[in-house]
């Protein structure tokens, strides 16, 4: 268990007033905020991700996944468990839990969803992401679905808060184009950028309030 017994209750309390897009700005890779981009977006699709917090030796960790290599815009990238809403999903809350169970084998009944973060729009794939924060109070053993996930990464909240892990880097896109000075996080060689970094930065600001 996480040593600070009130950690999750304090985080839930802080989520009543989200940092919002102000937290996104520091990690935006040369694009508009989601609210601005949505003004001209058409026929976008809904998706959901779960920022899953669990304890390792008493310290809160966040689960990230590395996608498999595939012929697509987000091949090989670091992300949260999640995906698009399916026709039978009643809402994005359900989608986040379902996708987490499918991708890393964590039963949805083992997760307590404590709140929803600010939505993030991805222009390149035309998805509007609904991010949720969840907590696994008991010990979990995530197992990647080899069809979708090549690796599971456990990122400590202390690593997230460390300013030395916030970097700017070059990113090579699948079309060969190279982006320069892209804001990102570097967690032991795992480069996290784009929508995942944007969401993580809002989580970072929330955690900063309670530690």
TORKOL-4160 file (C-alpha; in steps of 0.2 Angstrom, whole numbers, padded with zeros to 4 digits, m for minus):
211
<pt num="1" X="0000" Y="0000" Z="0000"/>
<pt num="2" X="0005" Y="0018" Z="m0002"/>
<pt num="3" X="0012" Y="0024" Z="0014"/>
<pt num="4" X="0003" Y="0040" Z="0014"/>
<pt num="5" X="m0014" Y="0034" Z="0018"/>
<pt num="6" X="m0023" Y="0050" Z="0013"/>
<pt num="7" X="m0013" Y="0052" Z="m0003"/>
<pt num="8" X="m0027" Y="0046" Z="m0015"/>
<pt num="9" X="m0041" Y="0056" Z="m0005"/>
<pt num="10" X="m0030" Y="0072" Z="m0006"/>
<pt num="11" X="m0028" Y="0069" Z="m0025"/>
<pt num="12" X="m0046" Y="0066" Z="m0027"/>
<pt num="13" X="m0049" Y="0083" Z="m0018"/>
<pt num="14" X="m0037" Y="0092" Z="m0029"/>
<pt num="15" X="m0045" Y="0085" Z="m0045"/>
<pt num="16" X="m0061" Y="0096" Z="m0041"/>
<pt num="17" X="m0051" Y="0111" Z="m0048"/>
<pt num="18" X="m0040" Y="0104" Z="m0062"/>
<pt num="19" X="m0025" Y="0113" Z="m0068"/>
<pt num="20" X="m0033" Y="0112" Z="m0086"/>
<pt num="21" X="m0025" Y="0118" Z="m0102"/>
<pt num="22" X="m0013" Y="0129" Z="m0092"/>
<pt num="23" X="m0004" Y="0113" Z="m0088"/>
<pt num="24" X="m0004" Y="0107" Z="m0106"/>
<pt num="25" X="0005" Y="0122" Z="m0113"/>
<pt num="26" X="0022" Y="0118" Z="m0106"/>
<pt num="27" X="0021" Y="0101" Z="m0116"/>
<pt num="28" X="0012" Y="0106" Z="m0132"/>
<pt num="29" X="0023" Y="0102" Z="m0147"/>
<pt num="30" X="0020" Y="0117" Z="m0158"/>
<pt num="31" X="0001" Y="0116" Z="m0159"/>
<pt num="32" X="m0014" Y="0124" Z="m0153"/>
<pt num="33" X="m0023" Y="0120" Z="m0136"/>
<pt num="34" X="m0036" Y="0107" Z="m0138"/>
<pt num="35" X="m0050" Y="0119" Z="m0135"/>
<pt num="36" X="m0044" Y="0130" Z="m0149"/>
<pt num="37" X="m0041" Y="0116" Z="m0161"/>
<pt num="38" X="m0058" Y="0109" Z="m0158"/>
<pt num="39" X="m0066" Y="0125" Z="m0165"/>
<pt num="40" X="m0062" Y="0119" Z="m0182"/>
<pt num="41" X="m0061" Y="0100" Z="m0180"/>
<pt num="42" X="m0074" Y="0089" Z="m0189"/>
<pt num="43" X="m0080" Y="0072" Z="m0186"/>
<pt num="44" X="m0067" Y="0068" Z="m0172"/>
<pt num="45" X="m0068" Y="0052" Z="m0163"/>
<pt num="46" X="m0068" Y="0048" Z="m0144"/>
<pt num="47" X="m0056" Y="0039" Z="m0135"/>
<pt num="48" X="m0051" Y="0036" Z="m0117"/>
<pt num="49" X="m0035" Y="0032" Z="m0107"/>
<pt num="50" X="m0032" Y="0028" Z="m0089"/>
<pt num="51" X="m0018" Y="0035" Z="m0078"/>
<pt num="52" X="m0016" Y="0020" Z="m0066"/>
<pt num="53" X="m0008" Y="0023" Z="m0050"/>
<pt num="54" X="m0001" Y="0009" Z="m0039"/>
<pt num="55" X="0012" Y="0007" Z="m0026"/>
<pt num="56" X="0029" Y="m0001" Z="m0027"/>
<pt num="57" X="0038" Y="m0002" Z="m0010"/>
<pt num="58" X="0026" Y="0011" Z="m0004"/>
<pt num="59" X="0029" Y="0024" Z="m0017"/>
<pt num="60" X="0016" Y="0029" Z="m0030"/>
<pt num="61" X="0020" Y="0024" Z="m0048"/>
<pt num="62" X="0011" Y="0027" Z="m0064"/>
<pt num="63" X="0009" Y="0014" Z="m0077"/>
<pt num="64" X="0014" Y="0018" Z="m0095"/>
<pt num="65" X="0015" Y="0006" Z="m0110"/>
<pt num="66" X="0025" Y="0006" Z="m0125"/>
<pt num="67" X="0015" Y="0002" Z="m0141"/>
<pt num="68" X="0021" Y="m0011" Z="m0153"/>
<pt num="69" X="0028" Y="m0006" Z="m0170"/>
<pt num="70" X="0014" Y="m0005" Z="m0183"/>
<pt num="71" X="0009" Y="0004" Z="m0198"/>
<pt num="72" X="0002" Y="0019" Z="m0190"/>
<pt num="73" X="0004" Y="0037" Z="m0183"/>
<pt num="74" X="0008" Y="0031" Z="m0165"/>
<pt num="75" X="0019" Y="0016" Z="m0168"/>
<pt num="76" X="0031" Y="0012" Z="m0154"/>
<pt num="77" X="0026" Y="0027" Z="m0144"/>
<pt num="78" X="0024" Y="0028" Z="m0125"/>
<pt num="79" X="0006" Y="0030" Z="m0120"/>
<pt num="80" X="m0006" Y="0026" Z="m0106"/>
<pt num="81" X="m0018" Y="0010" Z="m0107"/>
<pt num="82" X="m0033" Y="0016" Z="m0118"/>
<pt num="83" X="m0041" Y="0016" Z="m0135"/>
<pt num="84" X="m0056" Y="0022" Z="m0145"/>
<pt num="85" X="m0074" Y="0020" Z="m0138"/>
<pt num="86" X="m0083" Y="0005" Z="m0145"/>
<pt num="87" X="m0101" Y="0005" Z="m0150"/>
<pt num="88" X="m0106" Y="m0006" Z="m0135"/>
<pt num="89" X="m0096" Y="0006" Z="m0122"/>
<pt num="90" X="m0109" Y="0016" Z="m0112"/>
<pt num="91" X="m0096" Y="0030" Z="m0109"/>
<pt num="92" X="m0078" Y="0034" Z="m0110"/>
<pt num="93" X="m0076" Y="0029" Z="m0091"/>
<pt num="94" X="m0080" Y="0012" Z="m0096"/>
<pt num="95" X="m0069" Y="0013" Z="m0111"/>
<pt num="96" X="m0054" Y="0017" Z="m0101"/>
<pt num="97" X="m0056" Y="0002" Z="m0089"/>
<pt num="98" X="m0060" Y="m0010" Z="m0103"/>
<pt num="99" X="m0045" Y="m0005" Z="m0113"/>
<pt num="100" X="m0034" Y="m0006" Z="m0097"/>
<pt num="101" X="m0040" Y="m0024" Z="m0094"/>
<pt num="102" X="m0037" Y="m0029" Z="m0112"/>
<pt num="103" X="m0020" Y="m0021" Z="m0114"/>
<pt num="104" X="m0012" Y="m0025" Z="m0098"/>
<pt num="105" X="m0023" Y="m0037" Z="m0089"/>
<pt num="106" X="m0029" Y="m0027" Z="m0074"/>
<pt num="107" X="m0046" Y="m0032" Z="m0070"/>
<pt num="108" X="m0058" Y="m0017" Z="m0070"/>
<pt num="109" X="m0065" Y="m0022" Z="m0053"/>
<pt num="110" X="m0047" Y="m0019" Z="m0046"/>
<pt num="111" X="m0047" Y="m0001" Z="m0051"/>
<pt num="112" X="m0055" Y="0014" Z="m0042"/>
<pt num="113" X="m0057" Y="0028" Z="m0054"/>
<pt num="114" X="m0054" Y="0044" Z="m0044"/>
<pt num="115" X="m0058" Y="0057" Z="m0057"/>
<pt num="116" X="m0057" Y="0064" Z="m0074"/>
<pt num="117" X="m0043" Y="0075" Z="m0081"/>
<pt num="118" X="m0044" Y="0088" Z="m0095"/>
<pt num="119" X="m0048" Y="0082" Z="m0112"/>
<pt num="120" X="m0034" Y="0082" Z="m0125"/>
<pt num="121" X="m0037" Y="0083" Z="m0144"/>
<pt num="122" X="m0025" Y="0074" Z="m0156"/>
<pt num="123" X="m0025" Y="0083" Z="m0173"/>
<pt num="124" X="m0015" Y="0070" Z="m0182"/>
<pt num="125" X="m0027" Y="0055" Z="m0178"/>
<pt num="126" X="m0042" Y="0066" Z="m0175"/>
<pt num="127" X="m0046" Y="0058" Z="m0158"/>
<pt num="128" X="m0052" Y="0068" Z="m0143"/>
<pt num="129" X="m0045" Y="0059" Z="m0127"/>
<pt num="130" X="m0054" Y="0058" Z="m0111"/>
<pt num="131" X="m0041" Y="0054" Z="m0098"/>
<pt num="132" X="m0045" Y="0047" Z="m0081"/>
<pt num="133" X="m0035" Y="0044" Z="m0065"/>
<pt num="134" X="m0037" Y="0027" Z="m0057"/>
<pt num="135" X="m0030" Y="0019" Z="m0041"/>
<pt num="136" X="m0026" Y="0000" Z="m0038"/>
<pt num="137" X="m0027" Y="m0001" Z="m0019"/>
<pt num="138" X="m0020" Y="m0019" Z="m0020"/>
<pt num="139" X="m0005" Y="m0027" Z="m0027"/>
<pt num="140" X="m0006" Y="m0029" Z="m0046"/>
<pt num="141" X="0003" Y="m0039" Z="m0059"/>
<pt num="142" X="0001" Y="m0030" Z="m0076"/>
<pt num="143" X="0004" Y="m0042" Z="m0091"/>
<pt num="144" X="0005" Y="m0034" Z="m0108"/>
<pt num="145" X="m0006" Y="m0040" Z="m0122"/>
<pt num="146" X="0008" Y="m0044" Z="m0135"/>
<pt num="147" X="m0004" Y="m0039" Z="m0149"/>
<pt num="148" X="m0004" Y="m0021" Z="m0143"/>
<pt num="149" X="0009" Y="m0018" Z="m0130"/>
<pt num="150" X="0028" Y="m0022" Z="m0131"/>
<pt num="151" X="0033" Y="m0016" Z="m0114"/>
<pt num="152" X="0025" Y="m0010" Z="m0097"/>
<pt num="153" X="0034" Y="0005" Z="m0089"/>
<pt num="154" X="0032" Y="0009" Z="m0070"/>
<pt num="155" X="0036" Y="0028" Z="m0068"/>
<pt num="156" X="0038" Y="0034" Z="m0050"/>
<pt num="157" X="0030" Y="0050" Z="m0046"/>
<pt num="158" X="0046" Y="0056" Z="m0039"/>
<pt num="159" X="0053" Y="0054" Z="m0057"/>
<pt num="160" X="0038" Y="0063" Z="m0064"/>
<pt num="161" X="0042" Y="0078" Z="m0052"/>
<pt num="162" X="0060" Y="0078" Z="m0055"/>
<pt num="163" X="0064" Y="0094" Z="m0066"/>
<pt num="164" X="0079" Y="0085" Z="m0074"/>
<pt num="165" X="0067" Y="0073" Z="m0082"/>
<pt num="166" X="0058" Y="0087" Z="m0092"/>
<pt num="167" X="0068" Y="0089" Z="m0108"/>
<pt num="168" X="0067" Y="0095" Z="m0126"/>
<pt num="169" X="0072" Y="0083" Z="m0140"/>
<pt num="170" X="0071" Y="0079" Z="m0158"/>
<pt num="171" X="0057" Y="0067" Z="m0163"/>
<pt num="172" X="0057" Y="0057" Z="m0180"/>
<pt num="173" X="0040" Y="0054" Z="m0187"/>
<pt num="174" X="0034" Y="0039" Z="m0196"/>
<pt num="175" X="0035" Y="0049" Z="m0213"/>
<pt num="176" X="0053" Y="0053" Z="m0210"/>
<pt num="177" X="0050" Y="0071" Z="m0204"/>
<pt num="178" X="0060" Y="0077" Z="m0189"/>
<pt num="179" X="0053" Y="0089" Z="m0176"/>
<pt num="180" X="0065" Y="0099" Z="m0166"/>
<pt num="181" X="0064" Y="0106" Z="m0148"/>
<pt num="182" X="0049" Y="0095" Z="m0144"/>
<pt num="183" X="0045" Y="0096" Z="m0125"/>
<pt num="184" X="0046" Y="0078" Z="m0117"/>
<pt num="185" X="0049" Y="0068" Z="m0102"/>
<pt num="186" X="0064" Y="0056" Z="m0101"/>
<pt num="187" X="0061" Y="0042" Z="m0089"/>
<pt num="188" X="0077" Y="0031" Z="m0089"/>
<pt num="189" X="0078" Y="0032" Z="m0108"/>
<pt num="190" X="0060" Y="0031" Z="m0112"/>
<pt num="191" X="0055" Y="0047" Z="m0121"/>
<pt num="192" X="0037" Y="0052" Z="m0118"/>
<pt num="193" X="0030" Y="0066" Z="m0129"/>
<pt num="194" X="0014" Y="0072" Z="m0137"/>
<pt num="195" X="m0003" Y="0069" Z="m0129"/>
<pt num="196" X="0004" Y="0057" Z="m0116"/>
<pt num="197" X="0016" Y="0070" Z="m0110"/>
<pt num="198" X="0002" Y="0083" Z="m0110"/>
<pt num="199" X="m0008" Y="0073" Z="m0099"/>
<pt num="200" X="0006" Y="0068" Z="m0088"/>
<pt num="201" X="0010" Y="0087" Z="m0085"/>
<pt num="202" X="m0007" Y="0089" Z="m0078"/>
<pt num="203" X="m0005" Y="0074" Z="m0067"/>
<pt num="204" X="0012" Y="0082" Z="m0062"/>
<pt num="205" X="0004" Y="0098" Z="m0057"/>
<pt num="206" X="m0009" Y="0089" Z="m0047"/>
<pt num="207" X="0003" Y="0079" Z="m0037"/>
<pt num="208" X="0014" Y="0094" Z="m0034"/>
<pt num="209" X="0000" Y="0101" Z="m0024"/>
<pt num="210" X="m0001" Y="0086" Z="m0012"/>
<pt num="211" X="0017" Y="0082" Z="m0009"/>
